[in-house]
Amino acid sequence: MVELDNFFFQINSWSFTKHRVWNRCQRQYYFEYIAPYVKSTPVVNPEKIRWLKNFTSKFVVQGQLIHDIIDKQIQLHCENKPMDLVEAMNAFSKKVSLYKNICGETFTEYHNGEKIPGSFYAALDENGKTCLQTFFGKWQDYRSRACLRHEEFDHFSIGDVGVTVKVDFVGRMPDDTLVLTDWKTGRDDDEYETELQMAAYVLWAKQYYKLSADEISTELVFLKTGATKPYRFFEEQVCEVQEMIPREFVTMNASYEYGDFPATPSQRECLSCKFAEVCPETAVVRK
């Protein structure tokens, strides 16, 4: 019987991020969310797991940097201070340069043996600036919205199941409609967009703001192209997600035994997995 640190049970909740990891590779899910808290005969030393968690995939870094810079610009707006595109782009380039100066040593792919070419950083800088230019170009449409929250972790419950969300921007339109916005820095295709994520946001907003589903709108804004995809949910749709989340959470927590979390190895996914080093079934071939 696996013994877990009590802190695990205090923070254990469902999130869309966990949902994606769970459906991509349950072994990765185990290492990411369970292994750091194992107290009795761990398969891998929890300290090793916690150290590996410091790495970040090169495919995730751009989104993180852009979201951080956008968040700071939105905060300026909320404080009635001028937003600054030039400053935002300079800040982004500086952050990219920092990664380049250390040869991407904090990238998961680098740790797993991939060489990061200089062209990657050039593309990262160019794509990031494109996203920032798009954001500033579209922000004019958001000035009339009251800024209620942005980039804050929020928690709510569905019965006994805790749920964690982080909405990029919560705005209230002049007609009092609530709009939940998610900035996307990747491609605007089905691989990167999902109704489940937005429906979870609506469930949170219903509880937090005491609103019905028809008083809440959601949208994905794709910063590489400027495309916007709106979502409106009926109560029936939201109820389906409200029932699905606890079911999935029960499945995720049916066992904490390492052997009950099978690996789904593939070269591309394993190369971007921070736990490839300790996974015996990894598809990464080390030279």
C-alpha positions, 0 to 999 in steps of 0.5 A: 500500500502506497503511503503519500504525504498528507500535502498531496491530499490537500492540493489534489484537484482536477484541472484541464492540464491534468486531464491532458497529461492523463490522456497523453500518458498516465506514466507521465501523470504519475511522475508529475502529480503523484511521485513527488509525494510518495513516502514509502518505498518510492520507485524514484526518489521524490527529490529526483522527481522534484528536480526534473520538474524544473525542466520545461519543454521548448514548445511550452516556453513561448506560451509561458513567456508571452502570457507573462508579458501580456499579464503585466501589460493588462495589469498596467491597463487595470492600474490606468497606466499606458500599455507599451508594445515596444517595452513588451517586445523588448522584454520578450527578446531579452527573455529569449536571449537568456535561454539562448545564452545558457544553450537552452539547458533548462529545456526538457528536450536539451536534457533528453539529448537534443541539440537546440539550433540557433534557428530555434531561438530566432523563430521563437523571437519572431513568433513571439513578437508576432503574437504580441503585435496581434495582442496589442492590435486586438486590445482596442476591442477590450478597452470597453470591458471591465477587467475583473481578473487575469491570470489568477489561479482559482478553485471551486468544487463539484461535490467533493472534487476540487477543480483548479482553473486559471482564466487568462482574462475575465472581462465584463461587457457594457451589457453586463455579459461576462466574457472569459478569454483564453490567449492561444499562442499555438496553431488555431486548429483542433489539436490546440483548442478544446470546449472542455477547457472553456466549459470548466471556466464557465462552471467556475464563473457560474459559482464565482459570479453567481451567474447562469451559463447564458450570461457567460461567453467564452472565446479563444484568441489565437495570437499567431493569426488573430482569429477568435473562436467564441463559445457559448454553452447551454446549461445542458452542456455545462451539466455534462462537463460537471458530471464528467469531471468527478468521474475522471477524477475518481479514475485518476485516483483509483490507485496510487501504485506505480504499476497502474499507470502505464506508459504511452511511449512515442519519440516526440512525446517522450523527448518533451517529457521531463521524466524520460530519464527515469522512465524505463519505457521511454522512446528517447534513444540516448547516444 
